Amino acid sequence: MVRRYFGTDGIRGRANKVITPELALKVGQAAGLIFRNGEHRHRVLIGKDTRLSGYMIENALVAGFTSVGMDVLLTGPIPTPAVGVLARSMRADLGVMISASHNPFDDNGIKLFGPDGFKLSDEVELQIERLLDSDLSKQLAMSGDLGRARRIDGVQDRYIEFAKLTLPRQINFEGLRVVIDCANGASYRVAPGALWEMGADVISIGVEPDGFNINKDCGSTDLRALAAKVREMRADIGIALDGDADRVMIVDERGHTVDGDQLLAVIAESFKEDGRLQRCGIVSTVMSNLGLERHLAGLGIELVRTPVGDRYVLERMRADGYNVGGEQSGHIILSDYTTTGDGFVAALQVLAVVKRAGKPVSEVCHRFEPLPQVLKNVRYQAGKPLENAAVRSAIADAEQKLGRNGRLLVRPSGTEPVIRVMGEGDDKLLVEAAVDDVIEALTRVAA
């Protein structure tokens, strides 16, 4: 069955155009029906980020869930990973996060978590899709069986305590000056407070959400403000979360970027040294730099690759018993603690390594020299450009040009009509030429 609603990370699109109240209502009804099993009083926990459209979507979801007899617990703004943790610890039948992650404010999305705290499988999402396109009127609850909705307090404090407990109790961050950029998003209430409680000297930016400024000129997708503040305050490290705090990027004391690949290397080595790294390997995607793979191989750590998307990383981790995984973009999954990517928990692990090493972040978090990597996008209107003969020929020629000393990856985006072309290798000029050849072929077809 072709997926009409769900992408690689829930349902996402322009608020009130794609993600409408009608759709959210139906999602609540469909998901509620599927997870309404047994005779107990069912309940769903709903969190959100700080987008203006979150109010609209939240109320529509509440109407949907209560109409099929599910009680609703509303948390207000809270990180996506907190929804997974709380859904499990509070014995909810379902968890929902209203967020479009790192996208601008006028997008929004709906992410669903099962009672085990993990995102739903493809099979369950397809079940929901089938119900979304059907008439559910005969499956609604009787008047006396409707659900109730209420806001719950203290969830931010519960998440802070959870995050702190992912580190040994003797660890503290006294002596570290930390700039934290919360992207005017879901973590603005929890991340600065947790760092302060652990002893850090905290400077916070991106903590004044107004419904419109989430991810705007801040957060993990735009590190300029963070880098400038780190240099201004002579801080030891800068931490940038995205709008729902499921990804993280770091800047060192000089304001230079440390991406997810370097963070994976730091955490993987730390876990191996402490005897915590399962199967002596980690999981990442086809986008991770070849330099990371070579570096880890030199340490006897295997890098297992998956398609792009944190859900695929997590699926491989669960299937094969790995406990560290992530993406170059900063999704870091530490399955000893969390059921999904958690940018803040990953940042705490890195801070612990920095504190233990007693060295500058520029030294601690630079584990390998990345190979030159070129990434370009082509937007298309309709059709399937990758099935075009000329495009396939250009891809084959580019792969041959790079040979064994490089990689070429051409893939459609899972969230927008864009073809992404990534090339990497030891020779930057050769990589750029290979990517440009494919981009030129795609542009002719997409025009």
N, C-alpha and C positions, 0 to 999 in steps of 0.2 A: 504493500500500500504506500502511495506517495504521501509524504508528510506535508500537510497543508498549513499547519499552525506552528508546530514545534520546530525550532532550529537546533543548533548545537548546545544552546544554554537556555532552555525554556522557550516561552513565547515572547517575542520582542518586536517592537515597531513604533511608529509615530503615535504618540498619545492622542486619543480621540479621532484618529484616522484608522489605524490598524488595531491598536489596543483601545477598544471602545468599552463603554459601560455594558453594552449588550454582550460583547465577547467575554468580559470578566464575569458577568452574571452566569453565563453558560459554563465557563470553566469551573466556577464554584459548584454549580449543580452537578456537572459531569464527574469532577474529581471527588466530590462528596459522595455520590452514588457508588463509585468504585471502592472507596475506602470505608464505606459504612457496612462493616461486617460484624455480626454478632448482636447481642441484645443490650450491650452496655451503652451508656450515654456517650456518644461520639463527640470529639472536639478537634478543632483545627487551630493551629497557632499561625498568626499572620504578622509578619514584620514588613518594614518598608524602608526606603531611603528617604531623601529629603525633597524629591521632585514635587512640583506643584500638582501634577496629575495623580500623585499617590493618593490624595484624598478621594478623588473620583473613583479610582480603581478599587481602593480599599472598601468603600461603601458598596460597590457593586458586587465584589466578592462576598462580603458579609451577607448581602441579600441572597446570593446564590447558595451559599453553604447553609444558611438557616432555613432556606426553603426546602431543603432535603433532610432537615432534622439534625444538622450538626451544630454544636455550640462553637462559638468563635472566641478566641483569646487574642486581643490586639496589643501588640508590644510598642507601637510607635517606631521611630527611627532606631534601627539596630543593624549591625553587620550581617550580611548573608550567612557566614559560617555560624553565627549565633543562632540563627533559625534552625539549622540542622542539629546543633547541640541541644537546644531547648526543646525541640520537638521530641527528641529521644528522652531527655531527662524528665520532662513533664508528662510523659506517656500520652502525647497527642497522637491522633490517628493520621495526621497529615500536617506538614509545615509548608507555608507559602511565603515567598519573599517577593515584594513588589519593587522591582529595580531593573534598570537597563545598564547596570554596572558602570563601565567607563564612558558610555555614550552621553551626548549632551542632554540638557534638561527636557527637551521636547520629545525625546524618546522615552519609552518605559517598557516594562516587561513583567512577566509572571513566571517565577521559578518555583517548582514543586519538589517537596521532600517527603519521603515515606516515613513511617513510624520509627524506622531504624536510623533516621537522620541523613540518609543518602538520597541523592537526586534519583528521580524515577528512571526506570529502565526504558529502553525503546518500546518494548512490548506494552508497558502500562501507558506510555504516552500515546501509542496508537489506539489503545482502548478509549482513552479520553477523546481523541480526535473523532472516533466513530460516533461517540455520544454527542459531541458538539454539533454534528451535522444531522442529528435526529430530533424528533419531537419528544421532549422529556416531561411534558405536562402530566402524563398519567403516572409518573414515578415520583411526583412531589409528595412531601409529607402531609399528613392530615393536620387540620388546624391546631389540634392539641399536641401535636408532635413536633412543631416548629422549634428550631434551635434558638438559643439566646446568644447575645454578644456582649462582651465586657472588656474594658481595658485593664491590663494588669500592670502592676508596679514592680519595680525591683529587678527587672530583667537585665538592665544595663549593669547593675552591680553583680548579678550572677555571672554574666559574661566576663567581667573584669576578673573575678576570682578564678574562673575557669582558665583564662589566659595566663594568669600569674602562676597557676599550679602546673603549667607545662614545663616550668623550670624548677630545678632543685631549690629548696627553701633558703639555702645559704647564698644564693645568687642575688646580688643587688647591683644597681647601676650608679651608685654614688661615685662622683667624680666625672661622670659623663655628661656633657652638654648635648642635648638632643633636640633637633628641630623636627617636629611632626606636622606633616601636611595631610589633613583629613579630607581634602577635596570638596569641602563644604557638603559632605555626604554623611553616610550612615554611621561613621565611627566618631563623629565630632564630640559625642558625649562620653565615649569610653576610652579611646586610645590615650589622650593626654593625661587623664586621671590615673590610668593604670601605670604609665611610665613614671609619673610623679610619686605614686605609692611605692614604686620599686627604687626610689632614691635618685632618679635622674634629675638634672636641671633641665626643665622642659620649656621650650619655646614653641607655641602652637600657631599655625596658620591654617587657612581653609576651615575655620570652625565657626563661620557666621552664615549658615545656609539661609537663603531667602526664597527657596523654591525654584529659582532660575539659575543660580550660580554653581550648581553641582558640576564638578569637572571643568569648570570654565577657567582657563589660564592657571590651573593648579592640578594637584593630584599626580598620580603615577603616569598620566599621559602627557603631562606638561611640567617638566621639572625646573623650569627657569626661575620661578619664584622661590622654590625651595633652595636651589643652588645659591641664589643671591642672598637669601636669609642666612644660610650656613656660613657663607663668607663674612657677611656683616656681623654676625654674632660670634664669630670664631668658634663655631660649634664643632664637636667631634664627628658628628654624623647627621645626616638628614634622612628622614623616612617619609616616603610618599605612598599613601594608600589611594585606591580609586573610590568611586562613588559608593560602592557597597562593601568595600574593604576586603574583597576576596583576592586582591592582588596587591603586590608591593614592589616598589623600586626604591633604590637607595642612592644617595650621593655621598661621596667621601668628604673629608675635611677641606678639600680644595674645590669642592663643588662639582666634581666629575661623577658621571653616572656609573652606577653598578647595576647591571641588569639581572634578570632572573637566572641566566646561565651561571653567572659568577656566584649568585646566592646559592644555587643548587650545589655548586662545587664546595662552597664553605660548609654548608650543612652536611653534605655527604661525607666530607672528610672528618668533621667533628663527630658525627654519628659512628663512623668506622673506628675512630680512635677510642671512643667510649664503649665500643662493643654493642652498639644499638642498631647498626645497619643490617637489616635483614637481607639475606641472599647476596650480600656484598654487591649490590647493584641499585640503580635508581631508574625511574621511568621518566621520559620526557617525550617531546613530540618531534616530528620531522623538521620543525623550525629551529631546534636548538643547534648552536654553532658546532661545527666539526671540531673546533678547538677544544670544546668541553669534552667531547667523546674521547679525543686523543689524550687529554689530561687525565681523565678518570681511568682510562685503560692503563696508563703508567702507574697508577696507584692500585691496580688490581680490582677496580670497580667497574662493573659493566654498565653501559648506558643502553637501555631498551627504548626503542622509539615507537610512537603511536601516531595516528592522525592528529591533526590540530584540534584542540578542545580539551578542557580539563576533565570532562566526563570520560573521555577515552583513556586519559592517563589514569584516572581512578579505577576504571574497569580493569585495566591491565594490572594495576597494583593489587586489587582485590583477588583477581584470578590467580596470580602467580606469587603472591606473598611478599611483595615489596612494601616498604613503609616510608619511602621518600620518593616524591615525584613532583613534576611541575613543568612550567613553560617559560620560555625566554621572556614573555611579557610580564612575568611576575606572579603568575598563579603558582603557589607552592603548597603542596599537599603533604602533610605529615600525619599519616593515618594512625599513628600511636595516640594522637590527640583529637583529630578532627575528621569529619566525614566529607569535607570539600576543601577547596582552596581557602586558606586563611592568611591574609596578608599580615595581620598584626602578630599572630602567633609565630609566623616565619621571621618577622622582624625581631621578635624577642630572642629567638634562637641565635640569630646573627649577632645581636647585641651581647649575648652571653659569651660568644666566641671572642668578640672584640675585647670585652672586659677581662676575660681570662688571659688573652694574649698580651694585653698591656701595650699594644702597638697601634699606630695610626690605622684608620679604616682603609686608607689607600693601599696599605701593605697587606692587611688581613684579608681584604675582600677582592684582591686582584690575584687570582689563582692561576690564570692562563692567559696567553695572548690569543684573542679571537681571530679566526681567519676572516679575511675580507668577505663581507656579506652584502649583497645588493638585493633590495626588495622594492618592487614597483607594482602598481595596480593599474588595471584597465577596467573602466566601467562599461557595462553593456546594457542594451535596452531589452532584448528578448532573445530567445533561442538558446542554443548550446554551442558557444564558440569553440569549446575544446574538441568538438567532434568534427570541426572543419579540417579538410585534408591538408590545406596549406599550413594551418596552425600545427597540426600533428607533425608535419614534415619539419617545421622550424624547431619544434621541441626536440625531435630526434637529432637534428644537426647540432643544436646547442649542447645536448648531452654528450655527443661524440667529441665536441670541441673541448669540453671540460675534462673528459676522460676520467681516470681514476683519482686525480688530484683535486676533484671538486664534486659538487652536487648541484642538481637543478630540481626545483620543486615548483610545479604549476598546479594551482588548485582554485576552485571557486570558493568564495567566502561563504560561511554558513549563516551570515546575518544580513548581507546586502548583495545587490547584483554587481559583483566585482570579481574579476579574476586576479589572483595574486601570483606574482612570479618572483621566486627567490632563487638566487644563485650564490654559491660560495666556493672558495678555492684558494689555493696559495697565490695565484696570480690575479690581482685585482682587475687589471685591464682586461684580461681574458674573461673574467666573470662578468664584467660590465658589458662586454661585447655580446656574450651569450645571452644575457638577460634582454638586452636591447633588441636583439634579433627576434626573440619571442614576442616582446612587447609590440614591435612593428607589425608582425603577422596578426596578432590579436586586434590591434587597433584598426587594421583594414577590415576585419570581419565585423567588429563591434560598431563601426561608424554607421 
